[in-house]
Amino acid sequence: PGQMGLQAGGAAEPPMDLACAASPRAAGWAGAKRHFQALFAPPGGSPLMLPSKEAVSAALEAAMRELQAVQALSPQAADDCGLGKLCLQLLSIAGIEDPTALAQLFQGLEQLASPVLTMLLDVPWAATGQSGWPLFGLLSLINLRKGTVPEALNVVAVDGLNDALGQAFQVEIIAALQAGDGGALERAGAAFLQRPDSQGSALAPLTAIAAQALGTSDVGRRMGLFETLQGVMKQVIGSPAELDIGLSTRWPLWGLLHMAMEPLAV
């Protein structure tokens, strides 16, 4: 929504060519990126809504066509566009049907968990946002897929949804998102963080800070909140098992993060 856009300004170019723009196969990666982004873009998509299996399959097939056309996945391109390849892997596993595999997805795929954890904990989120790769949208997609299997979701206490304050905050952010009201989203997040009870779930306060990041129109404040969020996430997610807990939440954390980063794409 327009009310949740950013005012002019931004950070420096992303380091390490996360965008894959300097690759000799840049055109293929750019084409694949557009298909990934379209999954989460209006009018047909949103990082807060589970896309159809057909839409996911179509995006994956279209991206593969773009990449195969420039031989981006050939052995000679083994070191090419690590973040793009990671996004390709995340989209391909989002269709897993087995409930047990979904519940412990990254514990069963530690070779995939490691680069995801690196992106979440070590690479500045502003750089990830600027790259244009919808990493957080894809993590939201996996979170929404887990939501289709009740036993794959956290128990309410892990999410901090076993008390009235948490439940009221969830209602407030859903209402603010439906209304496209960034100010209400920011106020709800700030009010929740001021509550006296600081025990319990880390996922609820993470969601509150993410709501503030999406709600603000001040780019400097948003960048600062990204740094705060990444710092908190480093304290609570450090292993494949903890990543699975983070992605099994009932909070719209990952969708909020995608929406907050989307305007940074260069």
MIMI-277633 format. One record per residue (C-alpha): residue number from 1; residue in three letters; x, y, z. Coordinates in nm, 3 decimals. Example, Ala and Ser with C-alpha at 12.3 -4.5 7.8 and 13.67 -1.06 7.14 Angstrom:
BEGIN
{num->1; residu->Ala; X->1.230; Y->-0.450; Z->0.780}
{num->2; residu->Ser; X->1.367; Y->-0.106; Z->0.714}
END
This chain:
BEGIN
{num->1; residu->Pro; X->0.000; Y->0.000; Z->0.000}
{num->2; residu->Gly; X->0.108; Y->0.352; Z->-0.075}
{num->3; residu->Gln; X->0.085; Y->0.454; Z->0.290}
{num->4; residu->Met; X->0.360; Y->0.206; Z->0.368}
{num->5; residu->Gly; X->0.610; Y->0.335; Z->0.111}
{num->6; residu->Leu; X->0.946; Y->0.489; Z->0.189}
{num->7; residu->Gln; X->1.046; Y->0.851; Z->0.160}
{num->8; residu->Ala; X->1.335; Y->0.930; Z->-0.074}
{num->9; residu->Gly; X->1.678; Y->0.810; Z->0.023}
{num->10; residu->Gly; X->1.850; Y->0.477; Z->0.079}
{num->11; residu->Ala; X->2.167; Y->0.295; Z->0.172}
{num->12; residu->Ala; X->2.466; Y->0.216; Z->-0.044}
{num->13; residu->Glu; X->2.478; Y->-0.045; Z->-0.319}
{num->14; residu->Pro; X->2.464; Y->-0.402; Z->-0.185}
{num->15; residu->Pro; X->2.807; Y->-0.565; Z->-0.138}
{num->16; residu->Met; X->2.916; Y->-0.898; Z->-0.287}
{num->17; residu->Asp; X->2.688; Y->-0.854; Z->-0.589}
{num->18; residu->Leu; X->2.396; Y->-1.017; Z->-0.406}
{num->19; residu->Ala; X->2.178; Y->-0.894; Z->-0.692}
{num->20; residu->Cys; X->2.386; Y->-1.101; Z->-0.940}
{num->21; residu->Ala; X->2.397; Y->-0.802; Z->-1.176}
{num->22; residu->Ala; X->2.769; Y->-0.842; Z->-1.249}
{num->23; residu->Ser; X->2.740; Y->-1.207; Z->-1.348}
{num->24; residu->Pro; X->2.801; Y->-1.297; Z->-1.715}
{num->25; residu->Arg; X->2.461; Y->-1.467; Z->-1.687}
{num->26; residu->Ala; X->2.298; Y->-1.162; Z->-1.529}
{num->27; residu->Ala; X->2.007; Y->-1.156; Z->-1.777}
{num->28; residu->Gly; X->1.899; Y->-1.506; Z->-1.677}
{num->29; residu->Trp; X->1.922; Y->-1.431; Z->-1.307}
{num->30; residu->Ala; X->1.727; Y->-1.106; Z->-1.354}
{num->31; residu->Gly; X->1.452; Y->-1.294; Z->-1.538}
{num->32; residu->Ala; X->1.433; Y->-1.561; Z->-1.265}
{num->33; residu->Lys; X->1.420; Y->-1.290; Z->-0.998}
{num->34; residu->Arg; X->1.121; Y->-1.124; Z->-1.167}
{num->35; residu->His; X->0.927; Y->-1.453; Z->-1.160}
{num->36; residu->Phe; X->1.007; Y->-1.498; Z->-0.790}
{num->37; residu->Gln; X->0.908; Y->-1.140; Z->-0.707}
{num->38; residu->Ala; X->0.577; Y->-1.174; Z->-0.895}
{num->39; residu->Leu; X->0.466; Y->-1.451; Z->-0.657}
{num->40; residu->Phe; X->0.442; Y->-1.193; Z->-0.377}
{num->41; residu->Ala; X->0.328; Y->-0.888; Z->-0.574}
{num->42; residu->Pro; X->-0.025; Y->-0.752; Z->-0.628}
{num->43; residu->Pro; X->-0.272; Y->-0.796; Z->-0.776}
{num->44; residu->Gly; X->-0.240; Y->-1.173; Z->-0.761}
{num->45; residu->Gly; X->0.010; Y->-1.227; Z->-0.482}
{num->46; residu->Ser; X->0.099; Y->-1.125; Z->-0.127}
{num->47; residu->Pro; X->0.365; Y->-1.248; Z->0.117}
{num->48; residu->Leu; X->0.081; Y->-1.282; Z->0.370}
{num->49; residu->Met; X->-0.123; Y->-1.523; Z->0.157}
{num->50; residu->Leu; X->-0.033; Y->-1.875; Z->0.045}
{num->51; residu->Pro; X->-0.010; Y->-1.883; Z->-0.336}
{num->52; residu->Ser; X->-0.166; Y->-2.176; Z->-0.519}
{num->53; residu->Lys; X->0.047; Y->-2.480; Z->-0.594}
{num->54; residu->Glu; X->-0.004; Y->-2.398; Z->-0.961}
{num->55; residu->Ala; X->0.136; Y->-2.046; Z->-0.914}
{num->56; residu->Val; X->0.442; Y->-2.179; Z->-0.728}
{num->57; residu->Ser; X->0.505; Y->-2.445; Z->-0.996}
{num->58; residu->Ala; X->0.463; Y->-2.192; Z->-1.276}
{num->59; residu->Ala; X->0.709; Y->-1.949; Z->-1.112}
{num->60; residu->Leu; X->0.963; Y->-2.226; Z->-1.061}
{num->61; residu->Glu; X->0.931; Y->-2.352; Z->-1.419}
{num->62; residu->Ala; X->0.953; Y->-2.000; Z->-1.566}
{num->63; residu->Ala; X->1.261; Y->-1.922; Z->-1.356}
{num->64; residu->Met; X->1.426; Y->-2.247; Z->-1.464}
{num->65; residu->Arg; X->1.364; Y->-2.161; Z->-1.831}
{num->66; residu->Glu; X->1.534; Y->-1.824; Z->-1.786}
{num->67; residu->Leu; X->1.834; Y->-1.984; Z->-1.615}
{num->68; residu->Gln; X->1.871; Y->-2.274; Z->-1.856}
{num->69; residu->Ala; X->1.864; Y->-2.032; Z->-2.150}
{num->70; residu->Val; X->2.193; Y->-1.880; Z->-2.029}
{num->71; residu->Gln; X->2.332; Y->-2.204; Z->-1.878}
{num->72; residu->Ala; X->2.326; Y->-2.044; Z->-1.532}
{num->73; residu->Leu; X->2.308; Y->-2.382; Z->-1.359}
{num->74; residu->Ser; X->2.589; Y->-2.547; Z->-1.556}
{num->75; residu->Pro; X->2.906; Y->-2.673; Z->-1.380}
{num->76; residu->Gln; X->3.096; Y->-2.373; Z->-1.520}
{num->77; residu->Ala; X->2.858; Y->-2.145; Z->-1.327}
{num->78; residu->Ala; X->2.904; Y->-2.329; Z->-0.996}
{num->79; residu->Asp; X->3.012; Y->-2.011; Z->-0.812}
{num->80; residu->Asp; X->2.755; Y->-1.788; Z->-0.978}
{num->81; residu->Cys; X->2.479; Y->-1.606; Z->-0.786}
{num->82; residu->Gly; X->2.466; Y->-1.789; Z->-0.453}
{num->83; residu->Leu; X->2.162; Y->-1.598; Z->-0.329}
{num->84; residu->Gly; X->1.969; Y->-1.667; Z->-0.650}
{num->85; residu->Lys; X->2.046; Y->-2.038; Z->-0.620}
{num->86; residu->Leu; X->1.938; Y->-2.033; Z->-0.255}
{num->87; residu->Cys; X->1.605; Y->-1.873; Z->-0.352}
{num->88; residu->Leu; X->1.561; Y->-2.138; Z->-0.622}
{num->89; residu->Gln; X->1.613; Y->-2.412; Z->-0.362}
{num->90; residu->Leu; X->1.371; Y->-2.251; Z->-0.116}
{num->91; residu->Leu; X->1.100; Y->-2.226; Z->-0.379}
{num->92; residu->Ser; X->1.152; Y->-2.588; Z->-0.481}
{num->93; residu->Ile; X->1.114; Y->-2.721; Z->-0.123}
{num->94; residu->Ala; X->0.806; Y->-2.507; Z->-0.053}
{num->95; residu->Gly; X->0.596; Y->-2.775; Z->-0.221}
{num->96; residu->Ile; X->0.689; Y->-3.056; Z->0.019}
{num->97; residu->Glu; X->0.371; Y->-3.239; Z->0.122}
{num->98; residu->Asp; X->0.495; Y->-3.469; Z->0.401}
{num->99; residu->Pro; X->0.375; Y->-3.319; Z->0.734}
{num->100; residu->Thr; X->0.671; Y->-3.455; Z->0.932}
{num->101; residu->Ala; X->0.921; Y->-3.320; Z->0.677}
{num->102; residu->Leu; X->0.746; Y->-2.980; Z->0.681}
{num->103; residu->Ala; X->0.758; Y->-2.959; Z->1.062}
{num->104; residu->Gln; X->1.134; Y->-3.021; Z->1.075}
{num->105; residu->Leu; X->1.223; Y->-2.888; Z->0.733}
{num->106; residu->Phe; X->1.563; Y->-2.731; Z->0.801}
{num->107; residu->Gln; X->1.666; Y->-2.992; Z->1.058}
{num->108; residu->Gly; X->1.634; Y->-3.243; Z->0.775}
{num->109; residu->Leu; X->1.813; Y->-3.017; Z->0.525}
{num->110; residu->Glu; X->2.111; Y->-2.880; Z->0.715}
{num->111; residu->Gln; X->2.302; Y->-2.806; Z->0.394}
{num->112; residu->Leu; X->2.021; Y->-2.563; Z->0.307}
{num->113; residu->Ala; X->1.981; Y->-2.432; Z->0.662}
{num->114; residu->Ser; X->2.342; Y->-2.311; Z->0.672}
{num->115; residu->Pro; X->2.320; Y->-2.053; Z->0.389}
{num->116; residu->Val; X->1.977; Y->-1.938; Z->0.512}
{num->117; residu->Leu; X->2.122; Y->-1.877; Z->0.858}
{num->118; residu->Thr; X->2.416; Y->-1.691; Z->0.702}
{num->119; residu->Met; X->2.176; Y->-1.460; Z->0.516}
{num->120; residu->Leu; X->1.961; Y->-1.403; Z->0.826}
{num->121; residu->Leu; X->2.240; Y->-1.350; Z->1.078}
{num->122; residu->Asp; X->2.550; Y->-1.226; Z->0.895}
{num->123; residu->Val; X->2.450; Y->-1.032; Z->0.582}
{num->124; residu->Pro; X->2.298; Y->-0.685; Z->0.648}
{num->125; residu->Trp; X->1.926; Y->-0.703; Z->0.578}
{num->126; residu->Ala; X->1.934; Y->-0.374; Z->0.388}
{num->127; residu->Ala; X->2.173; Y->-0.538; Z->0.139}
{num->128; residu->Thr; X->1.941; Y->-0.838; Z->0.103}
{num->129; residu->Gly; X->1.648; Y->-0.603; Z->0.042}
{num->130; residu->Gln; X->1.843; Y->-0.402; Z->-0.216}
{num->131; residu->Ser; X->1.938; Y->-0.720; Z->-0.404}
{num->132; residu->Gly; X->1.575; Y->-0.770; Z->-0.507}
{num->133; residu->Trp; X->1.580; Y->-1.142; Z->-0.422}
{num->134; residu->Pro; X->1.263; Y->-1.208; Z->-0.217}
{num->135; residu->Leu; X->1.439; Y->-1.422; Z->0.046}
{num->136; residu->Phe; X->1.198; Y->-1.318; Z->0.321}
{num->137; residu->Gly; X->0.897; Y->-1.368; Z->0.093}
{num->138; residu->Leu; X->1.015; Y->-1.724; Z->0.028}
{num->139; residu->Leu; X->1.061; Y->-1.782; Z->0.402}
{num->140; residu->Ser; X->0.707; Y->-1.648; Z->0.449}
{num->141; residu->Leu; X->0.589; Y->-1.896; Z->0.185}
{num->142; residu->Ile; X->0.748; Y->-2.182; Z->0.382}
{num->143; residu->Asn; X->0.588; Y->-2.045; Z->0.701}
{num->144; residu->Leu; X->0.247; Y->-2.037; Z->0.529}
{num->145; residu->Arg; X->0.299; Y->-2.390; Z->0.398}
{num->146; residu->Lys; X->0.371; Y->-2.507; Z->0.753}
{num->147; residu->Gly; X->0.045; Y->-2.337; Z->0.850}
{num->148; residu->Thr; X->-0.149; Y->-2.583; Z->0.634}
{num->149; residu->Val; X->-0.031; Y->-2.864; Z->0.867}
{num->150; residu->Pro; X->-0.146; Y->-2.779; Z->1.224}
{num->151; residu->Glu; X->0.108; Y->-3.013; Z->1.385}
{num->152; residu->Ala; X->0.389; Y->-2.825; Z->1.207}
{num->153; residu->Leu; X->0.305; Y->-2.498; Z->1.388}
{num->154; residu->Asn; X->0.442; Y->-2.387; Z->1.726}
{num->155; residu->Val; X->0.230; Y->-2.434; Z->2.036}
{num->156; residu->Val; X->0.069; Y->-2.101; Z->2.128}
{num->157; residu->Ala; X->0.301; Y->-2.043; Z->2.426}
{num->158; residu->Val; X->0.611; Y->-2.051; Z->2.202}
{num->159; residu->Asp; X->0.454; Y->-1.771; Z->1.997}
{num->160; residu->Gly; X->0.341; Y->-1.575; Z->2.304}
{num->161; residu->Leu; X->-0.022; Y->-1.613; Z->2.196}
{num->162; residu->Asn; X->-0.133; Y->-1.771; Z->2.520}
{num->163; residu->Asp; X->-0.205; Y->-1.435; Z->2.685}
{num->164; residu->Ala; X->-0.454; Y->-1.158; Z->2.615}
{num->165; residu->Leu; X->-0.187; Y->-0.899; Z->2.524}
{num->166; residu->Gly; X->-0.041; Y->-1.118; Z->2.253}
{num->167; residu->Gln; X->-0.384; Y->-1.205; Z->2.117}
{num->168; residu->Ala; X->-0.491; Y->-0.839; Z->2.112}
{num->169; residu->Phe; X->-0.170; Y->-0.738; Z->1.931}
{num->170; residu->Gln; X->-0.231; Y->-1.005; Z->1.667}
{num->171; residu->Val; X->-0.582; Y->-0.867; Z->1.605}
{num->172; residu->Glu; X->-0.444; Y->-0.510; Z->1.581}
{num->173; residu->Ile; X->-0.174; Y->-0.588; Z->1.325}
{num->174; residu->Ile; X->-0.410; Y->-0.794; Z->1.110}
{num->175; residu->Ala; X->-0.660; Y->-0.504; Z->1.109}
{num->176; residu->Ala; X->-0.385; Y->-0.251; Z->1.025}
{num->177; residu->Leu; X->-0.257; Y->-0.468; Z->0.738}
{num->178; residu->Gln; X->-0.605; Y->-0.514; Z->0.596}
{num->179; residu->Ala; X->-0.657; Y->-0.137; Z->0.608}
{num->180; residu->Gly; X->-0.312; Y->-0.061; Z->0.464}
{num->181; residu->Asp; X->-0.257; Y->0.169; Z->0.763}
{num->182; residu->Gly; X->0.117; Y->0.202; Z->0.827}
{num->183; residu->Gly; X->0.065; Y->0.441; Z->1.117}
{num->184; residu->Ala; X->-0.163; Y->0.197; Z->1.299}
{num->185; residu->Leu; X->0.088; Y->-0.082; Z->1.236}
{num->186; residu->Glu; X->0.373; Y->0.122; Z->1.380}
{num->187; residu->Arg; X->0.168; Y->0.228; Z->1.684}
{num->188; residu->Ala; X->0.056; Y->-0.129; Z->1.755}
{num->189; residu->Gly; X->0.415; Y->-0.254; Z->1.744}
{num->190; residu->Ala; X->0.540; Y->0.025; Z->1.972}
{num->191; residu->Ala; X->0.259; Y->-0.027; Z->2.225}
{num->192; residu->Phe; X->0.322; Y->-0.401; Z->2.241}
{num->193; residu->Leu; X->0.694; Y->-0.349; Z->2.308}
{num->194; residu->Gln; X->0.613; Y->-0.117; Z->2.599}
{num->195; residu->Arg; X->0.422; Y->-0.385; Z->2.787}
{num->196; residu->Pro; X->0.568; Y->-0.479; Z->3.126}
{num->197; residu->Asp; X->0.595; Y->-0.853; Z->3.059}
{num->198; residu->Ser; X->0.927; Y->-0.906; Z->2.884}
{num->199; residu->Gln; X->0.936; Y->-1.281; Z->2.947}
{num->200; residu->Gly; X->0.810; Y->-1.548; Z->2.710}
{num->201; residu->Ser; X->0.824; Y->-1.556; Z->2.333}
{num->202; residu->Ala; X->1.089; Y->-1.376; Z->2.130}
{num->203; residu->Leu; X->0.876; Y->-1.417; Z->1.816}
{num->204; residu->Ala; X->0.609; Y->-1.173; Z->1.936}
{num->205; residu->Pro; X->0.852; Y->-0.881; Z->1.997}
{num->206; residu->Leu; X->1.029; Y->-0.961; Z->1.668}
{num->207; residu->Thr; X->0.693; Y->-0.925; Z->1.495}
{num->208; residu->Ala; X->0.630; Y->-0.598; Z->1.681}
{num->209; residu->Ile; X->0.961; Y->-0.451; Z->1.560}
{num->210; residu->Ala; X->0.888; Y->-0.577; Z->1.207}
{num->211; residu->Ala; X->0.549; Y->-0.404; Z->1.223}
{num->212; residu->Gln; X->0.725; Y->-0.079; Z->1.316}
{num->213; residu->Ala; X->0.972; Y->-0.123; Z->1.029}
{num->214; residu->Leu; X->0.691; Y->-0.169; Z->0.779}
{num->215; residu->Gly; X->0.478; Y->0.106; Z->0.930}
{num->216; residu->Thr; X->0.738; Y->0.384; Z->0.923}
{num->217; residu->Ser; X->0.787; Y->0.597; Z->0.612}
{num->218; residu->Asp; X->1.128; Y->0.717; Z->0.738}
{num->219; residu->Val; X->1.399; Y->0.524; Z->0.554}
{num->220; residu->Gly; X->1.665; Y->0.591; Z->0.819}
{num->221; residu->Arg; X->1.438; Y->0.460; Z->1.094}
{num->222; residu->Arg; X->1.353; Y->0.155; Z->0.887}
{num->223; residu->Met; X->1.723; Y->0.077; Z->0.834}
{num->224; residu->Gly; X->1.784; Y->0.113; Z->1.207}
{num->225; residu->Leu; X->1.497; Y->-0.123; Z->1.285}
{num->226; residu->Phe; X->1.642; Y->-0.379; Z->1.042}
{num->227; residu->Glu; X->1.966; Y->-0.368; Z->1.242}
{num->228; residu->Thr; X->1.773; Y->-0.411; Z->1.567}
{num->229; residu->Leu; X->1.574; Y->-0.701; Z->1.423}
{num->230; residu->Gln; X->1.884; Y->-0.877; Z->1.296}
{num->231; residu->Gly; X->2.051; Y->-0.832; Z->1.636}
{num->232; residu->Val; X->1.753; Y->-0.986; Z->1.816}
{num->233; residu->Met; X->1.733; Y->-1.269; Z->1.563}
{num->234; residu->Lys; X->2.099; Y->-1.354; Z->1.626}
{num->235; residu->Gln; X->2.008; Y->-1.410; Z->1.991}
{num->236; residu->Val; X->1.716; Y->-1.644; Z->1.924}
{num->237; residu->Ile; X->1.791; Y->-1.828; Z->1.596}
{num->238; residu->Gly; X->2.128; Y->-1.997; Z->1.559}
{num->239; residu->Ser; X->2.061; Y->-2.355; Z->1.456}
{num->240; residu->Pro; X->1.847; Y->-2.545; Z->1.201}
{num->241; residu->Ala; X->1.608; Y->-2.646; Z->1.483}
{num->242; residu->Glu; X->1.566; Y->-2.283; Z->1.596}
{num->243; residu->Leu; X->1.515; Y->-2.177; Z->1.233}
{num->244; residu->Asp; X->1.231; Y->-2.430; Z->1.208}
{num->245; residu->Ile; X->1.072; Y->-2.285; Z->1.523}
{num->246; residu->Gly; X->1.101; Y->-1.934; Z->1.377}
{num->247; residu->Leu; X->0.937; Y->-2.051; Z->1.055}
{num->248; residu->Ser; X->0.660; Y->-2.238; Z->1.240}
{num->249; residu->Thr; X->0.517; Y->-1.924; Z->1.398}
{num->250; residu->Arg; X->0.157; Y->-1.807; Z->1.383}
{num->251; residu->Trp; X->0.281; Y->-1.445; Z->1.360}
{num->252; residu->Pro; X->0.307; Y->-1.286; Z->1.012}
{num->253; residu->Leu; X->0.672; Y->-1.205; Z->1.089}
{num->254; residu->Trp; X->0.828; Y->-1.318; Z->0.760}
{num->255; residu->Gly; X->0.562; Y->-1.155; Z->0.543}
{num->256; residu->Leu; X->0.603; Y->-0.826; Z->0.729}
{num->257; residu->Leu; X->0.980; Y->-0.841; Z->0.675}
{num->258; residu->His; X->0.936; Y->-0.902; Z->0.302}
{num->259; residu->Met; X->0.698; Y->-0.606; Z->0.273}
{num->260; residu->Ala; X->0.933; Y->-0.380; Z->0.470}
{num->261; residu->Met; X->1.229; Y->-0.470; Z->0.245}
{num->262; residu->Glu; X->1.049; Y->-0.462; Z->-0.087}
{num->263; residu->Pro; X->1.091; Y->-0.083; Z->-0.145}
{num->264; residu->Leu; X->1.470; Y->-0.118; Z->-0.106}
{num->265; residu->Ala; X->1.514; Y->-0.329; Z->-0.421}
{num->266; residu->Val; X->1.734; Y->-0.146; Z->-0.672}
END
